[in-house]
Amino acid sequence: MSAPLPQIPGTTPFDGEQARKGYALNKMCFSFNDEANRNAFVADEEGYMKRYGLNEQQAAAIRARNVLQLIAAGGNAYYLAKFAGIFKLDMQDIGAQQTGMTKEQFKAKLVAAGQ
């Protein structure tokens, strides 16, 4: 039997439980490797989410474009990057969401940390 994961405030560990919880969401995001699938999603988001069987928590997080909500709904950061790319969101946009900062504030923090 393995020891429980340590709690890290503000962090949702991606473990087996989260993987099972987010299977449909991550499968959908993986489909975005194909441009035709990205276009199909943009054309009919609701229909595309139904096609993959997203639950309401996952669908609401997709509608809100909220990465933290997607992670809480079982999303894996690597697959979520595929979703974020559809909307031209980069890792700085995601980092800003995760820290509650604007993108400009987050970029300034990164620059300051590098000095």
N, CA, C and O atoms as CSV, one atom per row, in Angstrom:
chain,resi,resn,atom,element,x,y,z
A,1,MET,N,N,0.848,-1.170,0.000
A,1,MET,CA,C,0.000,0.000,0.000
A,1,MET,C,C,0.900,1.241,0.000
A,1,MET,O,O,1.846,1.329,0.782
A,2,SER,N,N,0.598,2.191,-0.878
A,2,SER,CA,C,1.419,3.393,-0.945
A,2,SER,C,C,0.905,4.452,0.020
A,2,SER,O,O,-0.274,4.483,0.375
A,3,ALA,N,N,1.815,5.310,0.428
A,3,ALA,CA,C,1.466,6.397,1.341
A,3,ALA,C,C,0.647,7.440,0.590
A,3,ALA,O,O,0.830,7.613,-0.615
A,4,PRO,N,N,-0.246,8.131,1.274
A,4,PRO,CA,C,-1.018,9.178,0.603
A,4,PRO,C,C,-0.097,10.298,0.124
A,4,PRO,O,O,0.938,10.580,0.729
A,5,LEU,N,N,-0.496,10.919,-0.963
A,5,LEU,CA,C,0.284,12.032,-1.500
A,5,LEU,C,C,0.247,13.205,-0.523
A,5,LEU,O,O,-0.783,13.457,0.103
A,6,PRO,N,N,1.362,13.922,-0.388
A,6,PRO,CA,C,1.349,15.108,0.478
A,6,PRO,C,C,0.451,16.185,-0.135
A,6,PRO,O,O,0.356,16.309,-1.356
A,7,GLN,N,N,-0.191,16.943,0.716
A,7,GLN,CA,C,-1.039,18.039,0.256
A,7,GLN,C,C,-0.173,19.253,-0.074
A,7,GLN,O,O,0.670,19.663,0.724
A,8,ILE,N,N,-0.388,19.811,-1.242
A,8,ILE,CA,C,0.297,21.029,-1.663
A,8,ILE,C,C,-0.791,22.067,-1.892
A,8,ILE,O,O,-1.572,21.938,-2.835
A,9,PRO,N,N,-0.858,23.104,-1.043
A,9,PRO,CA,C,-1.937,24.089,-1.164
A,9,PRO,C,C,-2.029,24.668,-2.572
A,9,PRO,O,O,-1.022,25.063,-3.160
A,10,GLY,N,N,-3.249,24.714,-3.104
A,10,GLY,CA,C,-3.490,25.282,-4.424
A,10,GLY,C,C,-3.148,24.350,-5.574
A,10,GLY,O,O,-3.163,24.766,-6.732
A,11,THR,N,N,-2.840,23.089,-5.269
A,11,THR,CA,C,-2.428,22.141,-6.303
A,11,THR,C,C,-3.346,20.933,-6.300
A,11,THR,O,O,-3.721,20.422,-5.245
A,12,THR,N,N,-3.699,20.488,-7.487
A,12,THR,CA,C,-4.466,19.257,-7.638
A,12,THR,C,C,-3.541,18.214,-8.242
A,12,THR,O,O,-3.249,18.282,-9.436
A,13,PRO,N,N,-3.070,17.250,-7.455
A,13,PRO,CA,C,-2.179,16.223,-8.018
A,13,PRO,C,C,-2.918,15.395,-9.063
A,13,PRO,O,O,-4.090,15.062,-8.886
A,14,PHE,N,N,-2.227,15.064,-10.150
A,14,PHE,CA,C,-2.825,14.213,-11.165
A,14,PHE,C,C,-2.448,12.778,-10.838
A,14,PHE,O,O,-1.358,12.309,-11.164
A,15,ASP,N,N,-3.375,12.098,-10.187
A,15,ASP,CA,C,-3.150,10.719,-9.769
A,15,ASP,C,C,-4.149,9.815,-10.492
A,15,ASP,O,O,-4.845,10.255,-11.408
A,16,GLY,N,N,-4.213,8.571,-10.082
A,16,GLY,CA,C,-5.121,7.623,-10.720
A,16,GLY,C,C,-6.573,8.052,-10.646
A,16,GLY,O,O,-7.321,7.906,-11.613
A,17,GLU,N,N,-6.973,8.582,-9.497
A,17,GLU,CA,C,-8.355,9.042,-9.341
A,17,GLU,C,C,-8.666,10.178,-10.316
A,17,GLU,O,O,-9.711,10.172,-10.966
A,18,GLN,N,N,-7.767,11.145,-10.416
A,18,GLN,CA,C,-7.964,12.258,-11.351
A,18,GLN,C,C,-7.957,11.764,-12.794
A,18,GLN,O,O,-8.715,12.262,-13.627
A,19,ALA,N,N,-7.109,10.794,-13.088
A,19,ALA,CA,C,-7.044,10.246,-14.452
A,19,ALA,C,C,-8.377,9.607,-14.833
A,19,ALA,O,O,-8.867,9.800,-15.946
A,20,ARG,N,N,-8.957,8.853,-13.914
A,20,ARG,CA,C,-10.265,8.242,-14.190
A,20,ARG,C,C,-11.342,9.318,-14.323
A,20,ARG,O,O,-12.185,9.262,-15.218
A,21,LYS,N,N,-11.301,10.281,-13.433
A,21,LYS,CA,C,-12.292,11.365,-13.438
A,21,LYS,C,C,-12.234,12.148,-14.754
A,21,LYS,O,O,-13.270,12.530,-15.299
A,22,GLY,N,N,-11.034,12.383,-15.255
A,22,GLY,CA,C,-10.864,13.234,-16.427
A,22,GLY,C,C,-10.719,12.511,-17.748
A,22,GLY,O,O,-10.365,13.128,-18.752
A,23,TYR,N,N,-10.987,11.204,-17.769
A,23,TYR,CA,C,-10.736,10.431,-18.987
A,23,TYR,C,C,-11.404,11.044,-20.222
A,23,TYR,O,O,-10.742,11.244,-21.240
A,24,ALA,N,N,-12.698,11.341,-20.148
A,24,ALA,CA,C,-13.416,11.883,-21.311
A,24,ALA,C,C,-12.840,13.239,-21.727
A,24,ALA,O,O,-12.650,13.497,-22.915
A,25,LEU,N,N,-12.567,14.088,-20.762
A,25,LEU,CA,C,-12.006,15.411,-21.028
A,25,LEU,C,C,-10.643,15.297,-21.697
A,25,LEU,O,O,-10.380,15.967,-22.696
A,26,ASN,N,N,-9.789,14.462,-21.156
A,26,ASN,CA,C,-8.444,14.314,-21.721
A,26,ASN,C,C,-8.481,13.657,-23.097
A,26,ASN,O,O,-7.692,14.001,-23.978
A,27,LYS,N,N,-9.391,12.720,-23.275
A,27,LYS,CA,C,-9.544,12.088,-24.592
A,27,LYS,C,C,-9.973,13.130,-25.622
A,27,LYS,O,O,-9.465,13.152,-26.742
A,28,MET,N,N,-10.910,13.991,-25.236
A,28,MET,CA,C,-11.341,15.045,-26.152
A,28,MET,C,C,-10.186,15.985,-26.477
A,28,MET,O,O,-9.964,16.316,-27.642
A,29,CYS,N,N,-9.455,16.412,-25.461
A,29,CYS,CA,C,-8.341,17.331,-25.697
A,29,CYS,C,C,-7.265,16.681,-26.560
A,29,CYS,O,O,-6.652,17.356,-27.387
A,30,PHE,N,N,-7.025,15.389,-26.384
A,30,PHE,CA,C,-6.060,14.684,-27.225
A,30,PHE,C,C,-6.498,14.702,-28.684
A,30,PHE,O,O,-5.660,14.742,-29.586
A,31,SER,N,N,-7.805,14.673,-28.919
A,31,SER,CA,C,-8.303,14.685,-30.295
A,31,SER,C,C,-7.916,15.962,-31.030
A,31,SER,O,O,-7.907,15.997,-32.261
A,32,PHE,N,N,-7.594,17.013,-30.274
A,32,PHE,CA,C,-7.243,18.294,-30.894
A,32,PHE,C,C,-5.873,18.276,-31.556
A,32,PHE,O,O,-5.445,19.290,-32.107
A,33,ASN,N,N,-5.177,17.144,-31.513
A,33,ASN,CA,C,-3.949,17.010,-32.304
A,33,ASN,C,C,-4.264,17.093,-33.793
A,33,ASN,O,O,-3.399,17.438,-34.597
A,34,ASP,N,N,-5.495,16.777,-34.154
A,34,ASP,CA,C,-5.940,16.783,-35.547
A,34,ASP,C,C,-6.669,18.094,-35.845
A,34,ASP,O,O,-7.622,18.449,-35.151
A,35,GLU,N,N,-6.224,18.805,-36.867
A,35,GLU,CA,C,-6.819,20.098,-37.203
A,35,GLU,C,C,-8.309,19.981,-37.500
A,35,GLU,O,O,-9.078,20.871,-37.136
A,36,ALA,N,N,-8.727,18.914,-38.145
A,36,ALA,CA,C,-10.150,18.731,-38.441
A,36,ALA,C,C,-10.966,18.674,-37.159
A,36,ALA,O,O,-12.083,19.189,-37.112
A,37,ASN,N,N,-10.425,18.059,-36.128
A,37,ASN,CA,C,-11.129,17.996,-34.838
A,37,ASN,C,C,-11.174,19.357,-34.167
A,37,ASN,O,O,-12.187,19.716,-33.568
A,38,ARG,N,N,-10.093,20.122,-34.258
A,38,ARG,CA,C,-10.110,21.479,-33.691
A,38,ARG,C,C,-11.187,22.311,-34.378
A,38,ARG,O,O,-11.933,23.039,-33.724
A,39,ASN,N,N,-11.262,22.197,-35.699
A,39,ASN,CA,C,-12.275,22.947,-36.454
A,39,ASN,C,C,-13.683,22.490,-36.089
A,39,ASN,O,O,-14.591,23.313,-35.974
A,40,ALA,N,N,-13.872,21.187,-35.905
A,40,ALA,CA,C,-15.187,20.658,-35.528
A,40,ALA,C,C,-15.597,21.179,-34.156
A,40,ALA,O,O,-16.764,21.508,-33.941
A,41,PHE,N,N,-14.656,21.257,-33.235
A,41,PHE,CA,C,-14.946,21.787,-31.901
A,41,PHE,C,C,-15.367,23.248,-31.982
A,41,PHE,O,O,-16.368,23.643,-31.384
A,42,VAL,N,N,-14.606,24.047,-32.720
A,42,VAL,CA,C,-14.916,25.478,-32.842
A,42,VAL,C,C,-16.283,25.676,-33.489
A,42,VAL,O,O,-17.016,26.595,-33.122
A,43,ALA,N,N,-16.627,24.829,-34.440
A,43,ALA,CA,C,-17.910,24.949,-35.137
A,43,ALA,C,C,-19.093,24.576,-34.255
A,43,ALA,O,O,-20.175,25.144,-34.406
A,44,ASP,N,N,-18.908,23.628,-33.333
A,44,ASP,CA,C,-20.013,23.162,-32.485
A,44,ASP,C,C,-19.457,22.624,-31.171
A,44,ASP,O,O,-19.346,21.413,-30.979
A,45,GLU,N,N,-19.113,23.534,-30.278
A,45,GLU,CA,C,-18.511,23.137,-29.001
A,45,GLU,C,C,-19.402,22.186,-28.210
A,45,GLU,O,O,-18.931,21.162,-27.713
A,46,GLU,N,N,-20.669,22.513,-28.093
A,46,GLU,CA,C,-21.576,21.690,-27.283
A,46,GLU,C,C,-21.703,20.283,-27.865
A,46,GLU,O,O,-21.637,19.298,-27.128
A,47,GLY,N,N,-21.882,20.187,-29.166
A,47,GLY,CA,C,-21.991,18.886,-29.808
A,47,GLY,C,C,-20.714,18.081,-29.668
A,47,GLY,O,O,-20.752,16.866,-29.471
A,48,TYR,N,N,-19.574,18.769,-29.772
A,48,TYR,CA,C,-18.292,18.077,-29.655
A,48,TYR,C,C,-18.098,17.542,-28.241
A,48,TYR,O,O,-17.619,16.423,-28.057
A,49,MET,N,N,-18.468,18.339,-27.246
A,49,MET,CA,C,-18.342,17.880,-25.859
A,49,MET,C,C,-19.255,16.682,-25.599
A,49,MET,O,O,-18.866,15.743,-24.905
A,50,LYS,N,N,-20.462,16.714,-26.152
A,50,LYS,CA,C,-21.380,15.580,-25.990
A,50,LYS,C,C,-20.822,14.333,-26.647
A,50,LYS,O,O,-20.961,13.230,-26.119
A,51,ARG,N,N,-20.197,14.504,-27.788
A,51,ARG,CA,C,-19.608,13.373,-28.516
A,51,ARG,C,C,-18.616,12.616,-27.640
A,51,ARG,O,O,-18.496,11.395,-27.739
A,52,TYR,N,N,-17.903,13.348,-26.782
A,52,TYR,CA,C,-16.907,12.728,-25.901
A,52,TYR,C,C,-17.441,12.415,-24.511
A,52,TYR,O,O,-16.723,11.848,-23.686
A,53,GLY,N,N,-18.673,12.772,-24.245
A,53,GLY,CA,C,-19.294,12.417,-22.975
A,53,GLY,C,C,-18.810,13.207,-21.773
A,53,GLY,O,O,-18.739,12.673,-20.666
A,54,LEU,N,N,-18.475,14.485,-21.980
A,54,LEU,CA,C,-18.045,15.306,-20.849
A,54,LEU,C,C,-19.187,15.469,-19.854
A,54,LEU,O,O,-20.349,15.589,-20.241
A,55,ASN,N,N,-18.843,15.474,-18.567
A,55,ASN,CA,C,-19.864,15.745,-17.557
A,55,ASN,C,C,-20.052,17.259,-17.435
A,55,ASN,O,O,-19.324,18.032,-18.058
A,56,GLU,N,N,-21.021,17.674,-16.639
A,56,GLU,CA,C,-21.338,19.109,-16.551
A,56,GLU,C,C,-20.182,19.922,-15.971
A,56,GLU,O,O,-19.948,21.047,-16.413
A,57,GLN,N,N,-19.459,19.383,-14.996
A,57,GLN,CA,C,-18.314,20.105,-14.432
A,57,GLN,C,C,-17.274,20.374,-15.520
A,57,GLN,O,O,-16.749,21.482,-15.627
A,58,GLN,N,N,-16.987,19.365,-16.316
A,58,GLN,CA,C,-16.002,19.501,-17.386
A,58,GLN,C,C,-16.496,20.469,-18.461
A,58,GLN,O,O,-15.745,21.330,-18.919
A,59,ALA,N,N,-17.761,20.325,-18.859
A,59,ALA,CA,C,-18.313,21.194,-19.898
A,59,ALA,C,C,-18.336,22.657,-19.439
A,59,ALA,O,O,-18.035,23.559,-20.221
A,60,ALA,N,N,-18.690,22.886,-18.183
A,60,ALA,CA,C,-18.719,24.257,-17.661
A,60,ALA,C,C,-17.318,24.861,-17.654
A,60,ALA,O,O,-17.148,26.043,-17.955
A,61,ALA,N,N,-16.321,24.058,-17.314
A,61,ALA,CA,C,-14.940,24.541,-17.317
A,61,ALA,C,C,-14.464,24.842,-18.733
A,61,ALA,O,O,-13.732,25.808,-18.949
A,62,ILE,N,N,-14.872,24.026,-19.693
A,62,ILE,CA,C,-14.537,24.288,-21.100
A,62,ILE,C,C,-15.181,25.601,-21.536
A,62,ILE,O,O,-14.526,26.448,-22.142
A,63,ARG,N,N,-16.459,25.766,-21.226
A,63,ARG,CA,C,-17.158,27.004,-21.608
A,63,ARG,C,C,-16.495,28.229,-20.999
A,63,ARG,O,O,-16.421,29.278,-21.640
A,64,ALA,N,N,-16.009,28.106,-19.758
A,64,ALA,CA,C,-15.388,29.234,-19.060
A,64,ALA,C,C,-13.946,29.467,-19.498
A,64,ALA,O,O,-13.356,30.501,-19.182
A,65,ARG,N,N,-13.368,28.482,-20.243
A,65,ARG,CA,C,-11.954,28.558,-20.662
A,65,ARG,C,C,-11.059,28.699,-19.438
A,65,ARG,O,O,-10.065,29.426,-19.460
A,66,ASN,N,N,-11.427,27.988,-18.360
A,66,ASN,CA,C,-10.730,28.131,-17.087
A,66,ASN,C,C,-9.889,26.887,-16.821
A,66,ASN,O,O,-10.418,25.816,-16.526
A,67,VAL,N,N,-8.589,27.045,-16.929
A,67,VAL,CA,C,-7.674,25.920,-16.789
A,67,VAL,C,C,-7.713,25.323,-15.384
A,67,VAL,O,O,-7.645,24.102,-15.240
A,68,LEU,N,N,-7.821,26.140,-14.359
A,68,LEU,CA,C,-7.877,25.601,-12.994
A,68,LEU,C,C,-9.115,24.737,-12.790
A,68,LEU,O,O,-9.048,23.698,-12.133
A,69,GLN,N,N,-10.239,25.161,-13.350
A,69,GLN,CA,C,-11.452,24.354,-13.262
A,69,GLN,C,C,-11.288,23.056,-14.058
A,69,GLN,O,O,-11.780,22.006,-13.644
A,70,LEU,N,N,-10.604,23.129,-15.186
A,70,LEU,CA,C,-10.368,21.934,-15.993
A,70,LEU,C,C,-9.482,20.939,-15.254
A,70,LEU,O,O,-9.719,19.733,-15.317
A,71,ILE,N,N,-8.470,21.429,-14.558
A,71,ILE,CA,C,-7.598,20.555,-13.772
A,71,ILE,C,C,-8.407,19.908,-12.641
A,71,ILE,O,O,-8.275,18.711,-12.386
A,72,ALA,N,N,-9.243,20.704,-11.967
A,72,ALA,CA,C,-10.082,20.161,-10.895
A,72,ALA,C,C,-11.053,19.106,-11.435
A,72,ALA,O,O,-11.456,18.198,-10.709
A,73,ALA,N,N,-11.426,19.231,-12.707
A,73,ALA,CA,C,-12.358,18.288,-13.332
A,73,ALA,C,C,-11.647,17.059,-13.891
A,73,ALA,O,O,-12.264,16.242,-14.575
A,74,GLY,N,N,-10.352,16.924,-13.603
A,74,GLY,CA,C,-9.605,15.751,-14.036
A,74,GLY,C,C,-8.706,15.976,-15.230
A,74,GLY,O,O,-8.121,15.026,-15.752
A,75,GLY,N,N,-8.586,17.208,-15.670
A,75,GLY,CA,C,-7.757,17.505,-16.833
A,75,GLY,C,C,-6.275,17.369,-16.535
A,75,GLY,O,O,-5.801,17.738,-15.460
A,76,ASN,N,N,-5.563,16.836,-17.503
A,76,ASN,CA,C,-4.109,16.711,-17.437
A,76,ASN,C,C,-3.515,17.900,-18.191
A,76,ASN,O,O,-3.931,18.195,-19.312
A,77,ALA,N,N,-2.556,18.573,-17.589
A,77,ALA,CA,C,-1.990,19.798,-18.167
A,77,ALA,C,C,-1.497,19.594,-19.597
A,77,ALA,O,O,-1.634,20.494,-20.425
A,78,TYR,N,N,-0.935,18.445,-19.898
A,78,TYR,CA,C,-0.402,18.213,-21.245
A,78,TYR,C,C,-1.519,18.143,-22.281
A,78,TYR,O,O,-1.364,18.648,-23.393
A,79,TYR,N,N,-2.627,17.530,-21.931
A,79,TYR,CA,C,-3.755,17.470,-22.859
A,79,TYR,C,C,-4.479,18.809,-22.924
A,79,TYR,O,O,-4.960,19.206,-23.985
A,80,LEU,N,N,-4.559,19.509,-21.788
A,80,LEU,CA,C,-5.235,20.803,-21.761
A,80,LEU,C,C,-4.520,21.826,-22.637
A,80,LEU,O,O,-5.148,22.757,-23.140
A,81,ALA,N,N,-3.227,21.663,-22.820
A,81,ALA,CA,C,-2.481,22.574,-23.692
A,81,ALA,C,C,-3.028,22.522,-25.111
A,81,ALA,O,O,-3.011,23.531,-25.815
A,82,LYS,N,N,-3.511,21.365,-25.541
A,82,LYS,CA,C,-4.113,21.230,-26.872
A,82,LYS,C,C,-5.368,22.089,-26.963
A,82,LYS,O,O,-5.598,22.762,-27.968
A,83,PHE,N,N,-6.178,22.061,-25.904
A,83,PHE,CA,C,-7.384,22.882,-25.856
A,83,PHE,C,C,-7.017,24.366,-25.851
A,83,PHE,O,O,-7.585,25.156,-26.605
A,84,ALA,N,N,-6.076,24.733,-25.007
A,84,ALA,CA,C,-5.688,26.143,-24.887
A,84,ALA,C,C,-5.174,26.691,-26.209
A,84,ALA,O,O,-5.401,27.857,-26.533
A,85,GLY,N,N,-4.484,25.854,-26.969
A,85,GLY,CA,C,-3.935,26.294,-28.255
A,85,GLY,C,C,-4.999,26.701,-29.257
A,85,GLY,O,O,-4.752,27.552,-30.111
A,86,ILE,N,N,-6.161,26.113,-29.168
A,86,ILE,CA,C,-7.253,26.482,-30.082
A,86,ILE,C,C,-7.569,27.966,-29.943
A,86,ILE,O,O,-7.905,28.636,-30.920
A,87,PHE,N,N,-7.457,28.467,-28.728
A,87,PHE,CA,C,-7.812,29.856,-28.442
A,87,PHE,C,C,-6.591,30.756,-28.330
A,87,PHE,O,O,-6.660,31.865,-27.799
A,88,LYS,N,N,-5.469,30.255,-28.843
A,88,LYS,CA,C,-4.207,31.010,-28.868
A,88,LYS,C,C,-3.732,31.390,-27.466
A,88,LYS,O,O,-3.109,32.435,-27.277
A,89,LEU,N,N,-4.030,30.535,-26.488
A,89,LEU,CA,C,-3.527,30.740,-25.132
A,89,LEU,C,C,-2.187,30.033,-25.014
A,89,LEU,O,O,-2.054,28.880,-25.427
A,90,ASP,N,N,-1.200,30.708,-24.458
A,90,ASP,CA,C,0.103,30.084,-24.274
A,90,ASP,C,C,0.326,29.788,-22.791
A,90,ASP,O,O,-0.549,30.047,-21.965
A,91,MET,N,N,1.478,29.255,-22.462
A,91,MET,CA,C,1.755,28.876,-21.078
A,91,MET,C,C,1.769,30.077,-20.141
A,91,MET,O,O,1.500,29.926,-18.949
A,92,GLN,N,N,2.073,31.250,-20.649
A,92,GLN,CA,C,2.016,32.438,-19.801
A,92,GLN,C,C,0.569,32.794,-19.461
A,92,GLN,O,O,0.286,33.232,-18.346
A,93,ASP,N,N,-0.346,32.609,-20.410
A,93,ASP,CA,C,-1.765,32.819,-20.114
A,93,ASP,C,C,-2.222,31.843,-19.030
A,93,ASP,O,O,-2.928,32.221,-18.095
A,94,ILE,N,N,-1.809,30.586,-19.170
A,94,ILE,CA,C,-2.195,29.557,-18.203
A,94,ILE,C,C,-1.575,29.844,-16.839
A,94,ILE,O,O,-2.249,29.728,-15.816
A,95,GLY,N,N,-0.291,30.221,-16.817
A,95,GLY,CA,C,0.368,30.570,-15.556
A,95,GLY,C,C,-0.314,31.746,-14.875
A,95,GLY,O,O,-0.444,31.767,-13.651
A,96,ALA,N,N,-0.748,32.721,-15.660
A,96,ALA,CA,C,-1.454,33.871,-15.095
A,96,ALA,C,C,-2.765,33.428,-14.448
A,96,ALA,O,O,-3.108,33.883,-13.357
A,97,GLN,N,N,-3.500,32.533,-15.128
A,97,GLN,CA,C,-4.741,32.012,-14.538
A,97,GLN,C,C,-4.451,31.290,-13.229
A,97,GLN,O,O,-5.167,31.459,-12.242
A,98,GLN,N,N,-3.405,30.493,-13.231
A,98,GLN,CA,C,-3.095,29.690,-12.053
A,98,GLN,C,C,-2.678,30.535,-10.857
A,98,GLN,O,O,-2.884,30.132,-9.713
A,99,THR,N,N,-2.100,31.692,-11.107
A,99,THR,CA,C,-1.629,32.541,-10.018
A,99,THR,C,C,-2.571,33.693,-9.699
A,99,THR,O,O,-2.341,34.440,-8.749
A,100,GLY,N,N,-3.637,33.840,-10.492
A,100,GLY,CA,C,-4.579,34.929,-10.265
A,100,GLY,C,C,-4.053,36.285,-10.692
A,100,GLY,O,O,-4.520,37.319,-10.215
A,101,MET,N,N,-3.080,36.280,-11.590
A,101,MET,CA,C,-2.493,37.525,-12.090
A,101,MET,C,C,-2.953,37.783,-13.522
A,101,MET,O,O,-3.501,36.904,-14.186
A,102,THR,N,N,-2.715,39.007,-13.975
A,102,THR,CA,C,-2.873,39.257,-15.400
A,102,THR,C,C,-1.659,38.651,-16.098
A,102,THR,O,O,-0.657,38.332,-15.458
A,103,LYS,N,N,-1.761,38.498,-17.399
A,103,LYS,CA,C,-0.628,37.952,-18.148
A,103,LYS,C,C,0.589,38.866,-18.009
A,103,LYS,O,O,1.716,38.389,-17.874
A,104,GLU,N,N,0.362,40.165,-18.043
A,104,GLU,CA,C,1.475,41.120,-17.929
A,104,GLU,C,C,2.149,41.013,-16.559
A,104,GLU,O,O,3.376,41.056,-16.468
A,105,GLN,N,N,1.355,40.875,-15.499
A,105,GLN,CA,C,1.920,40.715,-14.154
A,105,GLN,C,C,2.722,39.417,-14.060
A,105,GLN,O,O,3.805,39.385,-13.476
A,106,PHE,N,N,2.177,38.351,-14.641
A,106,PHE,CA,C,2.863,37.059,-14.603
A,106,PHE,C,C,4.188,37.127,-15.365
A,106,PHE,O,O,5.200,36.605,-14.897
A,107,LYS,N,N,4.185,37.770,-16.538
A,107,LYS,CA,C,5.425,37.908,-17.314
A,107,LYS,C,C,6.457,38.710,-16.530
A,107,LYS,O,O,7.639,38.366,-16.524
A,108,ALA,N,N,6.010,39.788,-15.865
A,108,ALA,CA,C,6.933,40.602,-15.067
A,108,ALA,C,C,7.516,39.787,-13.918
A,108,ALA,O,O,8.691,39.940,-13.584
A,109,LYS,N,N,6.713,38.931,-13.316
A,109,LYS,CA,C,7.194,38.065,-12.231
A,109,LYS,C,C,8.254,37.112,-12.754
A,109,LYS,O,O,9.272,36.900,-12.095
A,110,LEU,N,N,8.033,36.533,-13.929
A,110,LEU,CA,C,9.026,35.629,-14.521
A,110,LEU,C,C,10.340,36.360,-14.815
A,110,LEU,O,O,11.422,35.836,-14.550
A,111,VAL,N,N,10.238,37.544,-15.352
A,111,VAL,CA,C,11.455,38.330,-15.649
A,111,VAL,C,C,12.198,38.648,-14.360
A,111,VAL,O,O,13.418,38.500,-14.290
A,112,ALA,N,N,11.465,39.086,-13.340
A,112,ALA,CA,C,12.094,39.427,-12.063
A,112,ALA,C,C,12.763,38.204,-11.432
A,112,ALA,O,O,13.830,38.322,-10.829
A,113,ALA,N,N,12.141,37.037,-11.570
A,113,ALA,CA,C,12.707,35.813,-10.995
A,113,ALA,C,C,13.979,35.400,-11.703
A,113,ALA,O,O,14.831,34.739,-11.109
A,114,GLY,N,N,14.123,35.776,-12.964
A,114,GLY,CA,C,15.299,35.419,-13.735
A,114,GLY,C,C,16.500,36.337,-13.533
A,114,GLY,O,O,17.579,36.086,-14.070
A,115,GLN,N,N,16.310,37.391,-12.761
A,115,GLN,CA,C,17.417,38.350,-12.557
A,115,GLN,C,C,18.202,38.042,-11.318
A,115,GLN,O,O,19.161,38.748,-11.004
